[in-house]
Amino acid sequence: MPARREPRVGFVTIGQSPRVDVVPQMMADLRMPVAAEEFGILDALDAAGIAAMAPGAGEYRFATRMRDGSQAVIGKPVAQARLARLLQSLDDGRFDVLVPLCTGTALPPLNTLVVEPQQVVDHLTVALASGCKRLGIVLPLEAQVKDFHLIQPVPCELRVTHASPYLDAMSGRFAQAGEALRGCDLIVMHCMGFTEAMRLEVARHAQAPVLLSNRMVATVLAQVLDRTDAARA
């Protein structure tokens, strides 16, 4: 019997790869050997190219991580277009699963199975909200707060605050976010860039359960890969 090969996963960020802040935690949560590769929509761009992706007036924006750990803010339409092109270039059979590392993008149809964070995080959040009186959300940017909405309406009060995973890790902002969401029954950190340390800080100050988007996605991905591995046996 031929040896089983490791499942192949492509992680795709809207920033620059590698995502040393996110992917190692996700890989640990998988608890299985995985052949992973990382790609970023900003990998091939210089400073001028990245600056050209800045959001226009009134345009929804994303915060993302650069390779040096700094933050870049880019417009949603151009980010989605570059992400779609990159995913399509990877849709050639070399991966069992593709995983975009963003919770706010629409994706093109692909032949490769995609674990789409927005679908996973939003639908699970909406389902859990049915048992909540108050649901808390943490976003990276203050400018995102007023326009934020989940994929479906929730039947409870929605409180939204912000803290940047790339600028605020040492600023005390995550403690402030937790305090702002005190009284919520559940909190979701709605960005793939938030880390376990940030989750624990919010939970400590909010005194409420807190879910981390990248770990929610990793939990689903682990079961998908286990099923894929069984199919290859």
Secondary structure as GFF3:
##gff-version 3
##sequence-region A 1 233
A	DSSP	beta_strand	8	13	.	.	.	ID=ss1
A	DSSP	alpha_helix	23	30	.	.	.	ID=ss2
A	DSSP	beta_strand	35	40	.	.	.	ID=ss3
A	DSSP	alpha_helix	47	51	.	.	.	ID=ss4
A	DSSP	beta_strand	61	65	.	.	.	ID=ss5
A	DSSP	beta_strand	71	75	.	.	.	ID=ss6
A	DSSP	alpha_helix	76	90	.	.	.	ID=ss7
A	DSSP	beta_strand	97	100	.	.	.	ID=ss8
A	DSSP	beta_strand	113	114	.	.	.	ID=ss9
A	DSSP	alpha_helix	117	129	.	.	.	ID=ss10
A	DSSP	beta_strand	134	139	.	.	.	ID=ss11
A	DSSP	alpha_helix	142	145	.	.	.	ID=ss12
A	DSSP	beta_strand	157	162	.	.	.	ID=ss13
A	DSSP	alpha_helix	173	180	.	.	.	ID=ss14
A	DSSP	beta_strand	186	189	.	.	.	ID=ss15
A	DSSP	alpha_helix	196	206	.	.	.	ID=ss16
A	DSSP	beta_strand	210	212	.	.	.	ID=ss17
A	DSSP	alpha_helix	213	232	.	.	.	ID=ss18
###
